Amino acid sequence: MPSAALDLKDAILRLKKEKNAVILAHNYQTGDIQDLADYVGDSLGLAFRAKETDADVIAFCGVHFMAETAKIVNPSKTVVLPDKDAGCSLEESCPGPELEAFLEANREKNYYVIAYINCSAHVKALCDVICTSGNAVRIVEQAPPDRPILFVPDANLGSWVMEQTGRKMDLWQGSCYVHVEFTRNSIQTIKDEYPDALVVAHPECTEAVRLLADEVCSTEKMVSFCKNAPVKNIIVVTESGMLHRLRKEAPDKNLIAGPTDRCACADCRFMKMNTLEKLHDCLEKLEPQVILPEDIRSRAEAPLLRMLEQSK
């Protein structure tokens, strides 16, 4: 490894100690960031990991809504994001003002709003309860039976939850641009190449892709599935960064990146905006910071806490 890279990592670790910071890395970050982080995982798990520490600063290597979630859970800590422009197609598909206007225009329906955690703090503040891909079924099953459900923002996840629960929901038509790049053709082609392989996919994929999967699950369940699968070859249909963690945790398996029609794997351009250089700079300057108005933060925290209660 070039000495410059080693020097940069040493500098980041020195700054981490100096600022009393904790470094969080989402599963979709590049391998060099994951290897340097204190914790690697999904957005909600990381936010609560940070809460357990005595760190004054959270450096969240992920996208903007994830850093917002960390701030919601850790209001007294300084939260910084290496690249302020690291957004999310799902978050962008459901702007807070647009959802607010929709709910106002449909007040007579008295929607029970369930929001997938991949959304802005503004959207979280407008909903009744949050869910993750891992607990969405459980959360929907506990929704009031006498109220119509509006599920935002991921229509594919919502469709999968309806299949699992039989509960009718109105779906906001948002999607993760990475997961919808996987197609029935691209996954069938790799299945034909590895006929003995199992396929694991996220529920954010389209129904056509989910139907080809042996297991449809969240990122954390994907780890245990790959570890415990009875075969060596596993086709993993998710963002490419997840493969780095999976290969560390299931080294005996041949983990094959699910291809899209245009490339052999799928990169999230937003996730890959963070770099070690930007991580160093955000720790040094404590910028860009995630700042939330307290009324938004506290309103967004309530449905998060409701989710935790309903997930017990």
Secondary structure as UniProt FT lines:
FT   HELIX           3..18
FT   TURN            19..20
FT   STRAND          21..26
FT   TURN            27..28
FT   HELIX           31..36
FT   STRAND          39..41
FT   HELIX           43..51
FT   STRAND          57..61
FT   HELIX           64..73
FT   TURN            75..76
FT   STRAND          78..80
FT   TURN            84..85
FT   HELIX           89..93
FT   HELIX           96..105
FT   HELIX           107..109
FT   STRAND          112..116
FT   HELIX           121..126
FT   STRAND          129..131
FT   TURN            133..135
FT   HELIX           136..141
FT   TURN            145..146
FT   STRAND          149..152
FT   HELIX           155..165
FT   STRAND          170..171
FT   TURN            177..178
FT   HELIX           179..181
FT   HELIX           184..193
FT   TURN            195..196
FT   STRAND          198..201
FT   TURN            203..204
FT   HELIX           207..210
FT   TURN            211..212
FT   STRAND          215..216
FT   HELIX           219..228
FT   STRAND          233..237
FT   HELIX           241..249
FT   TURN            251..252
FT   STRAND          254..257
FT   TURN            269..270
FT   HELIX           271..273
FT   HELIX           276..285
FT   HELIX           294..310
//
